[in-house]
Amino acid sequence: MTARVLVVDDILPNVKLLEAKLTSEYFDVLTATSGPDALDIVQREQPDIVLLDVMMPGMNGFEVCKRIKSEPTTVHIPVVMVTALDQASDRVAGLEAGADDFLTKPVQDLALFARVRSLVRLKVMMDELRNRETTGLSMGGTGAQEIDTKISPADTQILLIEEQQNVADRLIRHLSELATLTHLKGGDKIAERAREKNYDLVIASLTMTDTDGLRICSQFRTFDETRQIPVLVLVDEGDTKQLVRALEMGVNDYLIRPVDRLELLARVKTQLKRKRFADRLRENFHLSMRLATTDAVTGLYNRHYMTSHLDTLLRSARENNKPLSIAMLDIDHFKIINDTHGHAAGDEVLHEFSQRIARNVRGVDLAARYGGEEFVVIMPETELETSLTIAERLRATVADQIFAVETADKPLNVTVSIGLATLCDGIRTSAELLEKADEALYKAKHEGRNRMVVAA
């Protein structure tokens, strides 16, 4: 995976060395030799990742990182600190400034390339989620809500996979202020068991003797239910080969043994907050899609979604020689309800009518509001005889029980007229099928309402 990488270092030979290494791996490299220049390039060019030296005159790397992470337009860009500092306190300071990782000089090529590719993959995923949210907003969705940054054991679940009990006990003590931990010592079915519970983070040891930690990590990326859970691995110092393999298969972060408590807390908090952000983006996108495809008053699918879905079902019916039926429904004398009892009462009738329709169609059917007091029910792979039974059930569920309307002075009797049409050789498009159903509906109205008529 290629990417645009910004290399920031006040020592030009260091810049040139990293530029040469990254270019040889087909990365597109930008360079800067000071903090202000780096911030300008970040805003202007929006790189995929920043490799940032810590010790720079004027504005050091910590300050540059804080500024990148404080701007809404750049907060999503991964930042890796590249430094000669190797104390845990320095790493913690960088993580608290917003850095995604640390690389210690001299930088090992394998670790460099693996970390860059891993963080770029993460950024690509986050960019896609942000783009989907933007699309949802453009289609009428709601804006993003603020993320709850408070992390507590009451709403945070971590799975710890570590075969050494004393190590596990120590990690659990360190993390007890953040989360409720489940400890497993290993085994072949861990990922499958994890599918049953919604974990916020997995911490897995890669130094277990009886369980292959890398295989567990790969399995977490296999199942749909666990694919989005961040994974943090524990590795021995100097075990670059295993670490690189873990990063290549999608592990999110790592800790070098012996584990420093403050660094552990900082990295865990980063992963938990990132997951909340990703979950929030996904939830907002799905909410926006629901809002864009459903009718606000009735909760049924809207006309735009219904016609698109009908087009798809009609093509499938033609290709597979399957039946397809639709019913067009119109609430009888709905204008009188609005004129007599007000539009609020009319909305209540629409909502209750929709609930009754939704409860009395099959799981494969699709009910939608076509417009005003008109509705459509699509019945895939349904012959005329079966569609007649369904349509009669829908008519009866409306007519046989009065509508209790809070904004009306009395319960209302409501009926519905239904036009039924089935796909045949003379119908080529969904519009023609809808027109046939509409003609049958008109006939039902003309013949006295509260009935169904089949299109000729």
C-alpha positions in Angstrom: 0.0 0.0 0.0 1.5 3.4 -1.1 0.9 6.6 0.8 2.0 10.2 1.1 4.4 10.5 4.0 5.7 13.8 5.5 9.1 13.5 7.1 10.0 16.2 9.6 13.5 16.6 11.0 15.8 19.7 11.5 18.8 17.6 10.5 18.9 17.4 6.7 20.9 14.1 6.4 18.2 12.4 8.6 15.5 13.8 6.3 17.3 12.5 3.2 17.9 9.1 4.7 14.3 8.5 5.6 13.2 10.0 2.3 15.5 7.5 0.4 14.2 4.5 2.4 10.5 5.4 1.9 10.9 6.3 -1.7 12.5 2.9 -2.4 9.3 1.3 -1.0 7.2 3.5 -3.4 5.9 5.9 -0.9 5.4 9.5 -2.0 7.6 11.6 0.4 7.2 15.2 1.5 9.8 16.9 3.7 10.1 19.7 6.2 12.9 20.8 8.5 11.0 22.8 11.1 7.8 22.7 13.1 6.1 25.7 11.4 6.9 24.3 7.9 5.5 20.9 8.9 2.2 22.4 10.1 1.9 24.4 6.9 2.5 21.3 4.7 0.1 19.2 6.8 -2.7 21.8 6.3 -2.0 22.3 2.6 -1.2 18.8 1.5 -3.1 16.5 4.0 -0.5 13.7 4.0 -1.4 10.2 5.0 1.1 10.0 7.8 3.7 12.2 9.5 7.1 11.0 10.7 8.1 13.6 13.2 11.4 14.2 15.0 11.0 15.2 18.6 14.1 17.3 19.3 13.8 20.3 17.0 14.8 24.0 17.8 12.0 26.5 18.3 8.9 24.2 18.1 9.6 20.6 19.2 7.8 17.6 18.0 5.5 17.3 20.9 4.1 20.8 20.2 3.8 20.1 16.5 1.9 16.9 17.2 -0.4 18.7 19.6 -1.3 21.3 17.0 -1.9 18.6 14.3 -4.2 16.7 16.7 -6.1 19.8 17.8 -7.2 20.8 14.3 -10.5 19.1 13.1 -9.1 19.0 9.5 -5.9 17.2 10.5 -6.8 15.2 13.7 -7.2 12.0 11.7 -3.7 12.1 10.3 -1.4 9.5 12.1 1.7 10.9 13.7 4.8 8.8 14.5 7.5 10.3 16.7 11.0 9.5 15.4 13.5 10.1 18.2 16.6 9.1 20.0 14.7 9.3 23.3 13.9 5.8 24.5 12.5 6.3 28.0 9.0 5.2 28.8 8.2 8.7 30.1 9.1 10.2 26.7 6.8 7.8 24.9 4.0 8.6 27.3 4.5 12.3 26.8 4.3 11.7 23.0 1.2 9.6 23.3 -0.5 12.2 25.5 0.4 14.8 22.9 -1.6 12.6 20.4 1.2 10.6 18.7 0.1 7.3 17.3 3.5 5.6 17.8 7.2 6.0 18.5 10.2 4.8 16.5 13.6 5.0 18.1 16.7 6.1 16.1 18.4 4.5 14.4 15.1 3.3 12.8 15.0 -0.3 11.6 13.7 -0.6 8.1 11.3 -3.5 8.8 9.7 -1.7 11.7 9.5 1.6 9.8 7.7 0.1 6.8 5.4 -2.1 8.8 4.3 0.7 11.1 3.8 3.1 8.2 1.7 0.6 6.3 -0.3 -0.3 9.4 -1.2 3.2 10.3 -2.0 4.1 6.6 -4.4 1.2 6.5 -6.1 2.5 9.6 -6.3 6.0 8.2 -7.8 4.7 4.9 -10.5 3.0 6.9 -11.2 6.1 9.0 -11.2 8.3 5.9 -13.8 6.0 4.3 -16.0 6.2 7.4 -15.7 10.0 7.5 -16.6 10.1 3.8 -19.6 7.9 4.4 -20.7 10.2 7.2 -20.4 13.2 4.9 -22.5 11.4 2.3 -25.1 10.6 4.9 -25.2 14.3 5.9 -25.6 15.3 2.2 -28.6 13.0 2.0 -30.3 14.6 5.0 -28.7 12.7 7.9 -28.0 14.2 11.3 -24.8 15.7 12.3 -22.2 14.0 14.4 -22.6 13.9 18.2 -19.8 14.6 20.6 -17.9 11.5 21.7 -18.0 10.7 25.4 -14.3 10.6 26.2 -14.9 9.3 29.8 -13.6 5.7 30.0 -14.9 3.6 32.9 -15.2 -0.1 33.8 -19.0 0.2 33.6 -19.0 0.6 29.9 -15.6 -0.7 28.7 -14.7 -4.4 28.1 -11.2 -5.6 27.4 -10.2 -9.2 26.6 -6.7 -10.1 27.9 -5.0 -13.2 26.4 -2.0 -14.1 28.5 -0.9 -17.5 29.7 1.2 -16.3 32.6 -1.1 -15.7 35.6 1.2 -13.3 37.4 1.6 -11.1 34.3 -2.1 -11.1 33.7 -2.8 -10.2 37.3 -0.4 -7.2 37.0 -2.1 -6.0 33.8 -5.5 -6.3 35.3 -4.5 -4.2 38.3 -3.1 -1.5 36.0 -6.2 -1.4 33.8 -8.9 -1.9 36.5 -9.5 1.9 36.6 -10.4 1.9 32.9 -12.2 -1.3 32.1 -13.7 -4.6 33.1 -11.2 -7.3 32.0 -11.9 -10.9 30.9 -8.7 -13.0 31.1 -8.2 -16.1 29.0 -5.0 -18.1 29.1 -5.1 -19.2 25.5 -6.7 -21.9 23.4 -7.8 -22.5 19.8 -11.3 -21.1 20.0 -10.6 -17.7 21.6 -11.7 -15.6 18.5 -14.9 -17.6 18.2 -15.7 -17.1 21.9 -15.1 -13.4 21.5 -17.7 -13.2 18.8 -20.3 -13.7 21.6 -19.4 -10.5 23.4 -18.8 -6.9 22.3 -15.3 -6.2 23.4 -13.7 -2.7 23.1 -10.1 -3.9 23.0 -8.1 -7.2 22.8 -4.7 -7.4 24.4 -2.8 -10.5 23.3 0.6 -11.8 24.2 2.8 -13.0 21.4 5.1 -14.8 23.7 2.8 -17.6 24.8 4.2 -21.1 24.5 1.0 -23.2 24.2 -1.0 -20.8 22.0 0.0 -19.1 18.7 -0.7 -15.4 19.5 -0.3 -14.4 15.8 -2.9 -17.0 14.8 -5.3 -15.6 17.3 -4.8 -12.1 15.9 -5.4 -13.3 12.4 -8.6 -15.0 13.5 -9.9 -11.7 15.0 -9.5 -10.1 11.6 -11.4 -13.0 10.0 -14.8 -12.9 11.7 -17.3 -10.1 11.0 -18.1 -9.7 14.7 -14.5 -9.1 15.8 -12.9 -7.5 12.7 -13.3 -4.0 14.0 -12.1 -4.6 17.5 -8.6 -3.0 18.1 -5.9 -5.4 19.0 -2.8 -4.5 21.1 -0.1 -7.1 21.3 2.7 -7.7 23.9 6.1 -8.6 22.4 9.6 -9.2 23.7 12.2 -6.5 23.1 14.1 -7.2 19.9 11.5 -9.5 18.4 11.1 -7.4 15.3 10.1 -10.3 13.0 7.0 -11.2 15.0 6.1 -7.6 15.5 6.2 -6.9 11.8 4.0 -9.9 11.0 1.5 -8.8 13.6 1.3 -5.3 12.1 1.0 -6.6 8.6 -2.1 -8.7 9.6 -3.8 -5.7 11.0 -2.8 -5.4 14.7 -3.4 -1.8 15.9 -0.7 -1.3 18.4 2.0 -3.0 20.5 3.9 -2.8 23.8 7.4 -4.0 24.4 8.1 -6.1 27.5 8.6 -5.2 30.3 5.5 -3.2 30.2 5.5 0.3 31.7 2.3 1.1 33.5 1.9 4.7 32.2 2.6 3.7 28.7 0.2 0.8 28.9 -2.6 3.2 30.1 -1.7 5.7 27.5 -1.8 3.2 24.6 -5.0 1.5 25.9 -6.8 4.9 26.2 -5.7 5.8 22.7 -7.2 2.6 21.2 -10.4 2.9 23.2 -11.0 6.5 22.1 -10.2 5.6 18.5 -12.7 2.7 18.6 -15.4 5.0 20.0 -14.7 7.5 17.3 -15.0 4.8 14.6 -18.1 3.3 16.2 -19.6 6.8 16.3 -18.9 7.3 12.6 -20.5 4.0 11.7 -23.6 4.6 13.8 -24.0 8.1 12.3 -23.7 6.7 8.8 -26.2 3.9 9.4 -28.6 6.5 11.0 -28.2 8.8 8.1 -28.9 6.0 5.7 -32.0 5.1 7.6 -33.1 8.7 7.6 -32.4 9.0 3.9 -34.4 5.8 3.0 -37.4 6.0 5.4 -40.4 8.3 5.8 -40.3 10.5 8.8 -44.0 10.2 9.7 -44.7 6.5 9.1 -41.2 4.9 9.6 -41.7 2.9 6.4 -39.3 3.1 3.5 -39.8 6.2 1.3 -40.7 6.3 -2.3 -37.1 6.8 -3.6 -35.9 3.7 -1.8 -39.0 1.7 -2.9 -38.6 2.5 -6.6 -34.9 1.6 -6.5 -35.6 -1.7 -4.7 -38.5 -2.5 -7.1 -36.1 -2.0 -10.1 -33.7 -4.5 -8.6 -36.4 -7.0 -7.8 -37.9 -6.7 -11.3 -34.6 -7.4 -13.0 -34.0 -10.4 -10.7 -37.5 -11.7 -11.4 -37.0 -11.4 -15.1 -33.5 -13.1 -15.0 -34.7 -16.0 -12.8 -38.2 -16.4 -14.2 -39.8 -15.6 -10.8 -43.1 -14.0 -10.0 -43.4 -10.5 -8.5 -46.5 -8.8 -7.2 -47.2 -5.4 -5.8 -50.2 -3.8 -3.9 -50.9 -0.1 -4.0 -53.0 1.1 -1.0 -54.9 4.4 -0.5 -56.5 5.4 2.7 -60.2 6.1 2.0 -61.5 9.7 2.6 -58.2 10.7 4.2 -58.8 14.4 3.2 -61.9 14.4 5.3 -59.9 13.2 8.3 -57.5 16.1 7.9 -60.2 18.6 7.3 -62.4 17.5 10.2 -59.8 16.6 12.9 -56.7 18.4 11.8 -53.4 17.4 10.3 -52.0 16.2 13.6 -54.8 13.6 13.7 -54.0 12.8 10.1 -50.4 12.1 11.0 -51.5 9.8 13.8 -53.7 7.8 11.4 -50.8 7.5 9.0 -48.5 6.3 11.7 -51.0 3.7 13.0 -52.0 2.6 9.5 -48.3 2.1 8.7 -47.7 0.0 11.9 -50.6 -2.3 11.0 -49.3 -2.7 7.5 -45.8 -3.4 8.7 -47.1 -6.0 11.2 -49.1 -7.9 8.6 -46.6 -8.3 5.7 -44.1 -11.1 5.5 -40.4 -10.7 6.2 -39.5 -10.8 2.5 -42.1 -8.1 1.6 -41.3 -4.4 1.6 -43.8 -1.7 2.7 -43.3 1.9 1.7 -45.0 5.2 1.7 -45.6 6.2 -1.9 -46.8 9.7 -1.2 -49.6 11.4 0.8 -52.0 8.6 1.9 -50.8 6.2 -0.8 -48.6 3.2 0.1 -47.0 0.3 -1.8 -46.3 -3.2 -0.7 -43.8 -5.2 -2.8 -44.1 -9.0 -2.7 -41.2 -10.8 -4.3 -41.5 -14.3 -5.7 -45.3 -14.1 -5.0 -48.0 -15.5 -7.3 -51.3 -13.7 -7.7 -53.2 -16.1 -5.5 -50.8 -15.6 -2.6 -50.8 -11.8 -3.1 -54.6 -11.8 -3.0 -54.4 -13.4 0.5 -51.9 -10.8 1.7 -53.8 -7.9 0.3 -57.1 -9.1 1.9 -55.3 -9.4 5.2 -54.0 -5.8 4.9 -57.5 -4.5 4.1 -59.0 -6.3 7.0 -56.4 -5.3 9.6 -57.2 -1.6 8.7 -61.0 -1.9 8.6 -61.7 -4.3 11.4 -60.5 -2.2 14.3 -61.1 1.5 15.0 -58.2 3.9 15.2 -57.7 5.5 18.6 -56.4 9.0 17.8 -55.4 11.3 20.7 -55.9 14.5 18.8 -59.4 13.6 17.6 -62.5 13.9 19.7 -63.5 10.2 19.0 -62.1 7.0 17.6 -62.0 6.9 13.9 -63.2 4.2 11.4 -60.6 3.9 8.7 -60.7 1.8 5.5 -58.3 1.3 2.6 -58.6 0.6 -1.1 -56.1 -1.7 -2.7 -55.0 -2.2 -6.3 -53.1 -5.4 -7.1 -50.7 -6.1 -10.0 -48.5 -9.0 -10.9 -45.5 -9.1 -13.3 -46.4 -10.4 -16.7 -44.9 -10.5 -20.2 -46.4 -7.1 -21.2 -44.8 -5.2 -18.3 -41.1 -4.2 -19.0 -40.4 -1.6 -16.2 -41.2 -1.0 -12.6 -43.0 2.2 -13.6 -45.4 0.1 -15.8 -46.0 -2.3 -12.9 -46.8 0.6 -10.6 -49.1 2.1 -13.2 -51.0 -1.2 -13.5 -51.5 -1.3 -9.7 -52.5 2.4 -9.7 -55.2 1.6 -12.4 -56.6 -1.2 -10.3 -56.6 1.1 -7.2 -58.5 3.7 -9.1 -61.1 1.0 -10.0 -61.3 -0.1 -6.3 -62.0 3.6 -5.4 -64.6 3.9 -8.1 -66.4 0.7 -7.1 -67.0 1.9 -3.5 -63.7 1.7 -1.6 -62.7 -0.6 1.2 -61.9 -3.4 -1.3 -59.2 -4.7 -3.5 -59.1 -5.0 -7.3 -56.7 -7.0 -9.5 -55.2 -5.2 -12.5 -56.5 -6.5 -15.8 
